[in-house]
Amino acid sequence: MSDELIRQLASILLQSSPLIIAVSGETITERVGVINLSVDGTMMMAAMTGFVVGLKTDSLLYGFLAAAIVGAIMALLVAFGSFRLKQNQVAIGFVLTLLGDDLSAFLGQNYTRIPGPVVKHLPIPVLKDIPIIGPIFFNQDLVVYFAIVLIFLTWWYLNRTQPGLHLRSVGERPEASFARGINVNRLRYIYTIVGGGLIGIAGAAYSLDVKLGWSDGHTRGLGWIALAIVIFGGWSPVRGALGAILFGATKALATVLQRTFPEVSVVAFNSIPWLLMIFVLLTVGSEFTERLILLMPKPMRGPMSRALRVSPPMALGTTFENE
């Protein structure tokens, strides 16, 4: 494998890491039964807050912490509005997205396009020297390492622990969970806040590591991509991470194609990742997919069925009354 290709793959992983974090956070939130559509606005507010706090305190830790708090508060508003005020989760999230977009532009207008703190490159000794794998996975920074660990930690927690079982049961059958003595709404509050905090960290990861600095609309649209990837990934953190990397790869492909064909409008190539997401959302789990699976050889039907058939948590977007 050429050095140039290895550098490209390492760059794709770096560019995808904030999206992986956001997808993991939204996956946790939706697996417990809550739809948080404020992701796009949350990421913009968190990107602005993380950059400004990091700049003012000269501390990346405080920047990421402030961004996580912003994300947690936005998610808490979705949960509170749904559980206590009995309002529609989708409507609340959509309004918060618009609010986050405008508020981040207003509060961050004095910090646009100025240099600030940056997450430092932190290669891992010995591991970074492993052929191919080392330069891609272990010659990165803490944001990338955090994203990689988060993928497997989230999968393990959801599928191999008792609290993870309770989380999934609340998102699937809250009535049955309540009958077993689980406080459904308390768990939904907790995991919605945790998911929101991760989304906030993802926003700060852009302004402090990937798209350095702050500008109006810094991460605009990426929150919607994260929501689409959660669906594409079938509410699985591992598949969601692969979807985030696929999106990053298509962005890199668009850049390469633009260099190769400079006479073609940059808009055409920049549209590739978005068109891919639209195609995936229209085909995964659709009647077309079902027919495609039936046309495949029998040995392939099982694996492809598990890969292409997705279904949301049964209680996603619903409210529950503790009786």
N, C-alpha and C positions, 0 to 999 in steps of 0.2 A: 504494500500500500504506500502510495507516494506521500511525501511530507506535506504537500499542499492539500491533499484530501484529508489527512489527519487534522490539519489546522482548521479546515472547513467543518469537520465533524465536531471538533472541540468548540468552535464558535457557535454552531447550532445548539449544542448543549447549554452553553452559557446564555444564549438569547432565549432559550426555552425555559430556563429555570424559574423565573418569576411566574410564568404561566403555569408551570407544574405546581407551584405553591398555591396559586389561586384556585386551580382545579381541585387540588386536594382539600382545600378549605370548603369549597362549594359542595364537593362530594360528601363530606361529613355532614354539612348542613342539610342537604337533601335526603341523605340516608336516614336522618332522624325525622323526616317528614315536613321540612320547612323549605319553601322556595324563597331564596334571597335574590331578587332581581336587582338589588342595588349594587351589584358587583362592579359595574363600570364606573359609576359615580364614586363608589368607595375607593377604588384603585386610584382615581384621580385625586381625591382628597388626601389619601394616604401618601401618594407620591409627592404632593406639595408639602404636606406636613412633615414627612420624613426628611425631605431635603432642607426645609427651613430650620427645623429643630436641630438637625445634624450640623447645619452651617452655624447657627447661633451658639451651640454648645461645644462645637468642634468635637462631637462624639457620634460615631456611627451607631453605637449601642442605643443612645437616647433617641436618635432619629428613627431607628427601627421600632423601638418601644412605643414612641409616640404614634407611629403609623399603625401599629397593632391596636393601640387603644382606640384610634379613630375607626378602624375596621370593626372592632368589637362594639362600639357605640352605635354605628350604623346598623349592624346586625341586630343589636338589642332593640332598636326602634322598630324593626320589622317584626320581631317576635312579640314585643309589647303591644304593638298596634293590632296584631292578629289575635293573641290570646286574651288580652284584657279589654281592648276596644272593639273586638269582633269585626275588624275590617279585613278586606281582601289582601292577602299577602302579595299577590302580583301587583296590585295597584299601589300599595305602600312602597314596594321595592322600586317600581318605575318612577314614582315621584321622587324618591331619595336619589335615584340616579341623576335625574335632572337637577336636583338641588346640589348634589356633589359636584357636578360639572360646573355650574355657575359659581358656586361658593369657592371652589378651588381657584378659578380664574380671578375672582375678586380678591381673595386673601393673599394669593401668590403673585399679584401683579408687580410688586416691587422687587421680586426675586427672579424675574424672568431672564434666562440666558446669562447667568453669572456663574463663575466657577464655585465649586463647593467640595465637600468631602467625598471621597471615593473609596469603595471597598477594595482592599489591597489584594493583589495576586498572592496566593498562598499554596505553592506546590507542596505535595507531601513527599518527603524524602523516601528514597528506595522505590516506592510505588509508582512514582512518576516516570521511572526508568524502565518500567515494564513495556515491552514492544507493543505498539498500537494502542492497547488499553490504557497504559500509563498516561501518555500525553492527552488523551481524550477525557478521561475521568479524574485523574489525580494531579493534573497540572492546571488547576482552576482556582477559584476563590471560595470563601465560606458560603456564599449564597448558593453556589452549585452543589457543594457538599451537603448543605442543609436540605436542598430540594431532593437529592438522591436518597438521603436517609429518610426524609419525610414520606417518600413513596412507599417504602417497605414498612416503615413504622405504622403508617395509616392502614395498609393492608393487613398487617399482623394484628393490630388493635381491633379492626372490624371483624376479622374472621377467626381469630385464635384466642380471644379473651372473653371473659364473662361480661365485663362492661360493654364490650363491642357487640356482643349478642343482644344485650338490653337495648343498645342504640338502634340496631337493625330491627328489633321487634317493635319498638315504638314507631318506627317509620313504616312498618308493614301492617301491624295489627295493634293499634294503641289500646283498644278495648281489652284484648287478651292480656296485654302487658299490665294494664291497670288491675286486672283480676288477679295477677300474680304479685301484686303489691308494689309495682313500679310507679313512681310519681312521673307520669307522662310529661306534663308541661314543664316540670323542673328540668328533666333531661333535655327537653327541646330547647329551653332557655340556655342551658349550659353549652350544648354542642353548637347551637346557632352562634353564640358568642365566640366560641373557639374557632369555628369556621370563619367568622368575620375577622377575627384577629389575624388568621393566616392570609386572608385576602388583603388586609392592610399591609402586612409584611411584603406581600407580592408587589403592591403599589410602590412601596419604598425601594424595593429591589430594582425597579426600573430607574428611578431618579438618582439612586446612589451607586448603581453598578452597570446597568445595561444601556440606558439612554440618559447619560449623565446630565445633571442639572434639572431645571424646571422650566416649562413653558406651558402656555394655555393649551389644554387638550392633550397633555403629554402622553397619556395612555388611552386616549379615547378610542373606543371600539374593542379594545382587548378584553374588557370585562364580558362583553357579549360573546366574544370568541371562547372565553373560559366556560361560559354557560353552555355553549354549543358542544364543546369538547366533553363536558360532563355527560351529556346525552350520548354523544358518539362513543364514549368509554363505557356505556352501560352502567354508570354509577359505580365503577370500579376504579380505585386509585391507580392501579398499574396500567390499565387500558387508557385511563385518562391521561396519564403521563406520556404514554406512547402517542396519543393524539396531539398533545402539546408539542412533542418533538417533531411530529409530522408537520404541524403547522410551521414550526421554526424552519424545517427543511424546505418547505415550499417558499418561504420568505427568502431563504438563501438562494434557491433556484431562480427566483424572480430577479435577484441582484445579478446573478451570473448571466442570465438571458439578456438583461439590459446592457451589460457590457459587450455581449456577443453581437447583439442586434441594436446598435445605438439609434438606428433610424426609426425604430418602433417606439411609440409613446410609452413613457414610463408608467402611465396609468394602466395600460393593458397588462403589464407584468405584475404590478402591485395588486391587481385584482385576482390573481391566481389563487392565493390562499383563501380569500373570501369565497370565491366560486367553489373551491374544494369543500369548504365547510357546508355551503348550501347543498351541494351534491350529496354529501354524506348524510345530512339531516333528512333529505328527501328519500334516500334509499335505505338507510339502516332501519330495519324493523318494518319495512313497507311490504305491500303485496308483491312488488317486483322482486324484492329480496327472497320472499318465500318461494316464488317460482324458480328463481335462480338456484336456490338450494336443492330443490327437487330435481333439477336437471343435472346436478353434479353426481359423480360416481358415489356409490353407497359408502365407501370408506371415508370420503371427504365430508359427507353430510353432517355427521356429528360435530366435528371440530368447527366447520363453517357455521353451523346453526348456533353453536355457543358464541361464536365471534360476532355474528351479524344480527342475531335476534336479541333485542334489548327491551326491557320493560322497567318502568320507574317503580320506586317504592309505592305500595298500594295506597298508603295514606298521605302521599305527597300533596302538600298544599291544603290539607284539611286542618280543622281545629278540633280540639278534644275537651270535653267538659268533665272535670273530676267530680264524680258523684259521691 
